[in-house]
Amino acid sequence: MGSFEKVREIIAENLSLSEDEIKLDSRIVDDLGADSLDVMETVMALEEEFNVKFPEDEIKELQTVNDLVKYIDEKTK
């Protein structure tokens, strides 16, 4: 399973969405309806799954699903 598929699975579970609703260009807050607590819970789940750390000051810059995937891919290579 690629990182996008796993990120999508985690987001779908945390936001109670269908995986089909989540695309690479989906904006986490604007398109998927996440609030700040949802974002933090999702980030914590991603950190645990991929063994990466998202610096708090960078989380706000990670706006789309693709931003998360690219960040994870960079940190896990």
VMD Tcl script that draws the C-alpha trace (Angstrom):
set ca {
  {0.00 0.00 0.00}
  {1.41 3.39 -0.96}
  {1.53 6.34 1.38}
  {-1.45 8.06 -0.32}
  {-3.66 5.03 0.23}
  {-2.68 4.80 3.91}
  {-3.08 8.57 4.45}
  {-6.50 8.41 2.78}
  {-7.51 5.47 4.97}
  {-6.50 7.33 8.15}
  {-8.24 10.55 7.10}
  {-11.40 8.64 6.17}
  {-11.43 6.92 9.54}
  {-10.78 10.11 11.54}
  {-13.32 12.22 9.64}
  {-15.95 9.49 9.12}
  {-15.72 9.84 5.34}
  {-15.67 7.39 2.49}
  {-12.18 6.88 1.05}
  {-13.70 7.69 -2.36}
  {-14.35 11.26 -1.17}
  {-10.66 11.88 -0.48}
  {-8.48 12.91 -3.42}
  {-4.86 14.09 -3.52}
  {-5.98 17.67 -4.13}
  {-8.64 17.62 -1.37}
  {-8.18 20.47 1.09}
  {-8.32 18.98 4.56}
  {-10.33 21.78 6.16}
  {-12.20 23.34 3.23}
  {-13.09 20.22 1.24}
  {-13.16 17.48 3.88}
  {-14.65 19.53 6.71}
  {-11.95 18.91 9.32}
  {-11.80 21.25 12.31}
  {-8.64 21.95 14.30}
  {-9.21 18.98 16.61}
  {-9.74 16.67 13.60}
  {-6.50 17.95 12.08}
  {-4.53 17.29 15.27}
  {-6.00 13.80 15.69}
  {-5.23 12.99 12.06}
  {-1.68 14.30 12.38}
  {-1.13 12.21 15.51}
  {-2.43 9.10 13.73}
  {-0.17 9.79 10.74}
  {2.83 10.34 13.02}
  {2.20 6.99 14.68}
  {1.58 5.12 11.42}
  {4.57 6.49 9.52}
  {6.91 7.16 12.47}
  {7.38 10.81 11.48}
  {7.01 14.05 13.43}
  {5.08 17.01 12.05}
  {6.52 20.23 13.54}
  {3.63 22.27 14.97}
  {4.62 25.38 13.03}
  {4.45 23.44 9.73}
  {1.08 21.75 10.27}
  {-0.82 24.89 9.18}
  {1.08 24.84 5.88}
  {-0.03 21.29 5.10}
  {-3.36 22.18 3.51}
  {-4.08 19.31 1.13}
  {-3.91 15.54 1.26}
  {-1.06 15.76 -1.25}
  {0.86 18.07 1.12}
  {0.65 15.37 3.81}
  {1.68 12.61 1.41}
  {4.67 14.59 0.10}
  {5.81 15.47 3.63}
  {5.59 11.81 4.72}
  {7.37 10.59 1.58}
  {10.21 13.08 2.13}
  {10.65 12.04 5.77}
  {10.45 8.30 5.22}
  {12.89 7.92 2.31}
}
mol new
graphics top color blue
foreach p $ca { graphics top sphere $p radius 0.5 }
foreach p [lrange $ca 0 end-1] q [lrange $ca 1 end] { graphics top cylinder $p $q radius 0.2 }
display resetview
